[in-house]
Amino acid sequence: MSMAENIKQSIKKRKEGLSSEAELRELINVASSKALKQFIQRLDTGEIPIDNISDFIRVIGAYKEINGISDVMEGQQGQGQLPELNMKADKVIEDHIQEGKLKKTEDERIDVMDMSSEDMAELIRQLDIAQNRENEGAY
């Protein structure tokens, strides 16, 4: 980076009020990008040989990890894990299972595929009420 670019970056950071954590993250990203670029150049010139499939798979794995390709291919890009059910919501689920409106699979997952739209609407309404009660208790 030239001196002018460094000054522009410093001014930009001050204007944005970046936290030290964000600055550290940015520094690590810049350093990682430079190191990866150098590695790829050395790989391309043959200085770093890939002479077996496990080396190739590791390189491809790193590429996919960096670019989030695995998540995209599995349709999960940008999606996190669902939040854990609280005790009130868990009771609603258990009640629906006991009433026979819901079924558990062999691997302890809840099967909603056979539910009628009315039962599904009722389940969602009951879960919503349970979540509201949980939120009320938090205040």
C-alpha positions as a Markdown table, in Angstrom:
| # | Residue | x | y | z |
|---|---|---|---|---|
| 1 | Met | 0.0 | 0.0 | 0.0 |
| 2 | Ser | 1.2 | 3.5 | -0.8 |
| 3 | Met | 1.5 | 6.2 | 1.9 |
| 4 | Ala | -1.6 | 7.9 | 0.5 |
| 5 | Glu | -3.6 | 4.7 | 0.7 |
| 6 | Asn | -2.5 | 4.1 | 4.3 |
| 7 | Ile | -3.6 | 7.6 | 5.2 |
| 8 | Lys | -6.9 | 7.1 | 3.5 |
| 9 | Gln | -7.4 | 3.8 | 5.3 |
| 10 | Ser | -6.6 | 5.5 | 8.7 |
| 11 | Ile | -9.0 | 8.3 | 8.1 |
| 12 | Lys | -11.7 | 5.8 | 7.0 |
| 13 | Lys | -11.2 | 3.7 | 10.1 |
| 14 | Arg | -11.5 | 6.8 | 12.3 |
| 15 | Lys | -14.6 | 7.9 | 10.6 |
| 16 | Glu | -16.2 | 4.5 | 10.9 |
| 17 | Gly | -15.1 | 4.2 | 14.5 |
| 18 | Leu | -13.9 | 0.6 | 14.0 |
| 19 | Ser | -13.4 | -1.3 | 17.2 |
| 20 | Ser | -10.0 | -2.9 | 17.9 |
| 21 | Glu | -11.6 | -6.3 | 17.3 |
| 22 | Ala | -12.8 | -5.3 | 13.8 |
| 23 | Glu | -9.3 | -3.8 | 13.1 |
| 24 | Leu | -7.7 | -7.0 | 14.2 |
| 25 | Arg | -10.1 | -9.1 | 12.1 |
| 26 | Glu | -9.3 | -6.8 | 9.1 |
| 27 | Leu | -5.5 | -7.2 | 9.7 |
| 28 | Ile | -5.8 | -11.0 | 9.9 |
| 29 | Asn | -7.9 | -11.0 | 6.7 |
| 30 | Val | -5.3 | -8.9 | 4.8 |
| 31 | Ala | -2.4 | -11.0 | 6.1 |
| 32 | Ser | -4.2 | -14.3 | 5.3 |
| 33 | Ser | -5.0 | -13.1 | 1.8 |
| 34 | Lys | -1.4 | -12.1 | 1.2 |
| 35 | Ala | -0.1 | -15.4 | 2.5 |
| 36 | Leu | -2.6 | -17.4 | 0.5 |
| 37 | Lys | -1.8 | -15.5 | -2.6 |
| 38 | Gln | 1.9 | -16.3 | -2.1 |
| 39 | Phe | 1.1 | -20.0 | -1.4 |
| 40 | Ile | -1.0 | -20.2 | -4.6 |
| 41 | Gln | 1.8 | -18.6 | -6.6 |
| 42 | Arg | 4.3 | -21.1 | -5.3 |
| 43 | Leu | 1.8 | -23.9 | -5.9 |
| 44 | Asp | 1.3 | -22.7 | -9.5 |
| 45 | Thr | 5.1 | -22.5 | -10.2 |
| 46 | Gly | 5.6 | -26.1 | -8.9 |
| 47 | Glu | 7.7 | -24.9 | -5.9 |
| 48 | Ile | 5.2 | -26.6 | -3.7 |
| 49 | Pro | 4.3 | -29.9 | -5.3 |
| 50 | Ile | 1.0 | -31.7 | -5.0 |
| 51 | Asp | 2.1 | -35.2 | -5.5 |
| 52 | Asn | -0.7 | -37.1 | -3.9 |
| 53 | Ile | -4.5 | -36.9 | -3.7 |
| 54 | Ser | -4.6 | -36.1 | 0.0 |
| 55 | Asp | -2.6 | -32.9 | -0.6 |
| 56 | Phe | -5.0 | -31.9 | -3.4 |
| 57 | Ile | -8.0 | -32.6 | -1.2 |
| 58 | Arg | -6.5 | -30.4 | 1.5 |
| 59 | Val | -6.0 | -27.5 | -0.9 |
| 60 | Ile | -9.5 | -27.9 | -2.3 |
| 61 | Gly | -10.9 | -28.1 | 1.3 |
| 62 | Ala | -9.2 | -24.9 | 2.2 |
| 63 | Tyr | -10.5 | -23.2 | -1.0 |
| 64 | Lys | -14.0 | -24.4 | -0.2 |
| 65 | Glu | -13.8 | -23.2 | 3.4 |
| 66 | Ile | -12.5 | -19.8 | 2.5 |
| 67 | Asn | -15.2 | -19.3 | -0.1 |
| 68 | Gly | -18.0 | -20.9 | 1.8 |
| 69 | Ile | -18.6 | -23.3 | -1.1 |
| 70 | Ser | -19.6 | -26.3 | 1.1 |
| 71 | Asp | -22.4 | -24.3 | 2.6 |
| 72 | Val | -23.6 | -23.1 | -0.8 |
| 73 | Met | -23.6 | -26.6 | -2.2 |
| 74 | Glu | -25.6 | -27.8 | 0.8 |
| 75 | Gly | -28.0 | -24.9 | 0.6 |
| 76 | Gln | -27.0 | -23.5 | 4.0 |
| 77 | Gln | -25.1 | -20.4 | 3.1 |
| 78 | Gly | -25.8 | -17.6 | 5.6 |
| 79 | Gln | -27.9 | -19.9 | 7.8 |
| 80 | Gly | -27.0 | -20.6 | 11.4 |
| 81 | Gln | -28.2 | -23.2 | 13.6 |
| 82 | Leu | -31.7 | -22.8 | 15.0 |
| 83 | Pro | -31.9 | -21.6 | 18.5 |
| 84 | Glu | -32.4 | -24.2 | 21.2 |
| 85 | Leu | -36.0 | -24.7 | 22.4 |
| 86 | Asn | -36.7 | -23.2 | 25.9 |
| 87 | Met | -38.5 | -25.4 | 28.5 |
| 88 | Lys | -41.9 | -23.9 | 27.7 |
| 89 | Ala | -41.6 | -24.6 | 24.0 |
| 90 | Asp | -40.2 | -28.1 | 24.7 |
| 91 | Lys | -43.3 | -28.8 | 26.8 |
| 92 | Val | -45.6 | -27.7 | 23.9 |
| 93 | Ile | -43.8 | -30.2 | 21.6 |
| 94 | Glu | -43.9 | -33.0 | 24.2 |
| 95 | Asp | -47.7 | -32.4 | 24.7 |
| 96 | His | -48.3 | -32.6 | 20.9 |
| 97 | Ile | -46.3 | -35.8 | 20.8 |
| 98 | Gln | -48.3 | -37.3 | 23.6 |
| 99 | Glu | -51.6 | -36.2 | 21.9 |
| 100 | Gly | -50.4 | -38.0 | 18.8 |
| 101 | Lys | -50.3 | -34.8 | 16.7 |
| 102 | Leu | -46.6 | -35.1 | 16.3 |
| 103 | Lys | -44.3 | -38.1 | 15.9 |
| 104 | Lys | -40.6 | -38.6 | 16.7 |
| 105 | Thr | -38.4 | -40.5 | 14.3 |
| 106 | Glu | -36.0 | -43.2 | 15.3 |
| 107 | Asp | -33.2 | -40.6 | 15.6 |
| 108 | Glu | -35.3 | -38.5 | 18.0 |
| 109 | Arg | -36.2 | -35.9 | 15.4 |
| 110 | Ile | -39.7 | -34.4 | 15.2 |
| 111 | Asp | -41.6 | -35.4 | 12.1 |
| 112 | Val | -44.1 | -32.7 | 11.0 |
| 113 | Met | -44.7 | -34.0 | 7.5 |
| 114 | Asp | -48.0 | -35.8 | 8.3 |
| 115 | Met | -49.5 | -32.9 | 10.3 |
| 116 | Ser | -52.6 | -31.2 | 9.0 |
| 117 | Ser | -52.4 | -27.5 | 8.3 |
| 118 | Glu | -54.8 | -26.9 | 11.2 |
| 119 | Asp | -52.6 | -28.9 | 13.6 |
| 120 | Met | -49.5 | -27.1 | 12.3 |
| 121 | Ala | -51.1 | -23.7 | 12.8 |
| 122 | Glu | -52.1 | -24.7 | 16.3 |
| 123 | Leu | -48.6 | -25.9 | 17.1 |
| 124 | Ile | -47.1 | -22.6 | 15.8 |
| 125 | Arg | -49.6 | -20.7 | 17.9 |
| 126 | Gln | -48.8 | -22.7 | 21.0 |
| 127 | Leu | -45.0 | -22.3 | 20.4 |
| 128 | Asp | -45.6 | -18.5 | 19.9 |
| 129 | Ile | -47.5 | -18.3 | 23.2 |
| 130 | Ala | -44.8 | -20.3 | 25.0 |
| 131 | Gln | -42.1 | -18.0 | 23.6 |
| 132 | Asn | -44.0 | -14.9 | 24.7 |
| 133 | Arg | -44.4 | -16.3 | 28.2 |
| 134 | Glu | -40.6 | -17.0 | 28.3 |
| 135 | Asn | -39.9 | -13.5 | 27.2 |
| 136 | Glu | -42.3 | -12.0 | 29.8 |
| 137 | Gly | -40.4 | -13.9 | 32.5 |
| 138 | Ala | -37.1 | -12.4 | 31.3 |
| 139 | Tyr | -38.2 | -8.9 | 32.2 |
